[in-house]
């Protein structure tokens, strides 16, 4: 097993982000998560941060660096959605989603790379979505923000690839969560019919891919989009 590293998972206090944080903890890494409510998986350091505010992110990174050391792996997972049909979507519904999901990721990564460049190594994983590649009705804001992460990861790869830093995108499909469990049975069946695997993913199936692409084994993979969607998107 490789040496424990300092890992930051934004939005790691709940949902898929929490499962990703738990996966790194189980591997023996030192993990910090950003959250607004101070909640974190057991064993992780919770730091308060808002990805729409560069100053709050800077404070969070400084706290992590002081308590755990420089961040060596950053998983940009914080995100929101404000679904609406394009013709009804208000400007602020579009702007808020892009500011959190795309610009918030830019702010996070920009602050993270300072120590990575000095160390000449680092792993950046951006959590996108099948929605960003496949397109989903009522999610033009969310799909656009998640598609933007692909361009961001590839630009980072071209800028920093020679410095031992990789940047990849993991694009989950439908994940079995409380939210999908609560969907009406008819809607669940409609979704399942479109997925070749005929089931939703378990959260840890995404987390394990994130852990692996952050490992030494994946040192020659960068600028890649790795779908974890049961075949739903297939090449989109």
C-alpha positions, 0 to 999 in steps of 0.5 A: 500500500502507498503512503497515506496522503492528505485528501480533500473532498469538497461536499464530502459531508453527504451523499456520494461525496461522503462515500468517497471520503469514507473510501479514502479513509478506509485506505488509510489516507488522511481526509478533510471534507468541506461542509457548511454544517460541520458534519463529516464522516468519522475520522475526517476533518470537517472544514467550513467552506463555500466553493462560491467564495474564494476567500472561504476556500483559502481559509479552509485550505490553510486550516487543512495545511496547518492540521494535516499538511499539504493537500495531495489529492483533491476531489471536487464534488460540491454541486447543486441543481436547480432543474427547470425547462430552458424556456422557464429557467431564470438567469439566477437558476443558471448562474447559481448552478454554474457558479457552484459546479463549474466556477466553484471547482475552478476556485478549488483546484486553483487553490489546490495546485499551489502545493501540488506544483511545489511537490511535483505531484498531485491528483485532481478528480472532478466529479461530473455526471452522465447529465453533462455528457448525455444531456438531460431535459430540464437540466441545461444549467446542470448539464452545461456545468458538468460538461464544462468540467471536461474542458477544465480537466483537459486544460489542467492536464496540458498545463500541469501534466509535466509536473506529476499532476493528473486531472481526470473526470469521473462521470456517475450515472444514476446512483442508488441514494435516498433520492432515487429510492423515493422516486415513484416506481413508474419513474424508477422503471423508466430510468432503469429501462435506459440503463444497459446494466438494468440497475442503479450504481451503489455509491461505493462503485463510484468511490472506488473508481475515484480512489483508483484514479487517484492512486499511483497505479493511475499515474499515466491517466490524465484528461480522461472521462471515466463513466460509472453509469452502467453503459447509459452514456456510452461514448457521449 
